[in-house]
Amino acid sequence: MNSTIALIVNVPTLLLLYVLIYFTQALSGKRQFYGVSLNSDYFEENEFKSLDKKFKLLVTVGFILFTILTLVYIYVFKAYEASSLVPMLGFCLYQFLVYIHVHNKVKLLKSELVLNNPNIELEKTRVILDTDFMNEKNRIINRFSLMFYIPVIILTLVGVYVLTKYNSIPDTIPTHWGPSGAADAFSEKSFGKILASVGMMVGLGFVICISSIYSLKSRVKLSIDSIDASKKANLHYLNMFAYTFLVLNIGCVVMFIDILLATLNASDVNPSIIWPCTFIIIVASIYQTYLYYKSPTKSKNAVYSVDDEDSLWIFGSIYNNPNDPSLFVTKRFGVGWTINIGSTKGKILFILPFMIILISLVFLV
């Protein structure tokens, strides 16, 4: 990697991250404001608008500072690898601290206003249970769950194949590849390193697969205004979410397989595979963001459920409810789903990706 490539890759990536963070509240739906349950009629009140502006101002300042840091890493220290890691992680940590600060301000403001105006709370409507709707939802989930497992099973078989071919793998193996697909970091072969590489690819493949399935299983909230129309809309969006998850799963698995085969042959990764897969994953993620934004589950008139309780969320972003059987629920701030760490399965799934990456890096370094 040189300074030009580092600049072309890192600054636009940081800009994209900034844009996503800047508009996160706008993408979060009409039920929560910076992670706090709030009637959307009050989003435009001056007190809440000023907090929204404060968040965006602080995030903008952070983006400028971390962009400058990126340029310093590239042109002053010539640390191209660090320029793609340190500023990015630093900016993510910075924006999370800014979010926590604004979240706490919103929570305090709500507690002050609710004393004189109880309408600021979400309307506690009754939960709507419809067996026909739930059966149709489960049929969709079961059908796509099988499709999700097929790519990860193929990935596992490729991983096993790589392990059985250990003796034929060259003594020096690549451990990193640049944007062109060419290997730019190498290490001496050992069974632990090959096993770590296979374990990380297969492990992450399974985590992505399981997360996709349980995201589809997350609680769906029908609208109190028109039950029939809401059922049709929710089933439509569930189908569309399932298709995008399928594309994401296949894209990730194909990339992981290409990396495993490159490790097996001690060769470059195939750019004609890696780049199209990356493009497809990005497009699918953007489309899924659009679906999430339009999803009826996040609409103002969706029914009230247990995950709308502020007391069950840590910083409005981590759901902790041992009494809720749902493993995944929709995020309060941002796009997508988050794990219920109140359950044993949730704790395991929350920690598992970090453990897979950490253990793999220990063996690969």
MORA-V461621 format. One line per field, one symbol per residue. phi: phi as a letter, one per 20 degrees, with the letter a starting at -180 (. if undefined). burial: b if it has 16 or more other ideal C-beta (glycine too) atoms within 10 Angstrom, else e. Layout:
phi=???
burial=???
//
This chain:
phi=.dffffffeffffffffffffgdgffeendccclndfbfffdfefgffffffffgfffffffffffffffffffeeeleffffedfffffffffffffgggfgffffffffffffdbffffffefffddcffffffgfffffffgffffgffffgfffffgfffegfefgfddfcbcegfnffcbcbffbffffffffffffffffffffffffffeffddfefebffffffffffffffffffffffffgfffffffffffffelcffeffdffffffffffffffffffffegffeffeffecffefffedelmcdeccfeeffeccffecodocceeffefffffffeggffffffffffff
burial=beeeebbebbbeebeebbeebeebbebbbbbbbbbbbbbeebeeeeebeebbeebbebbeebbeebbebbbebbeeeeebeebbeebbeebeebbeebbeebbebbbebbeebeeeeeebbbeeeeebeeeebeeebeeebeebbeebeebbeebbebbeebbeeeeebeeebbeebbeebebeeeeebeeebbbbbbbbbbbbbbebbbbbbbbbbbbbbbbeeeeeebbebbbebbebbbebbbbbbbbbbbbbbbbbbbbbeebbbbbebbeebeebbeebbeebbebbeebbbbbebbbbbebbebebbeebbbbbbeebebbbbbbbbbbebbbbbbbeebeebeebeeebeeebeebbe
//
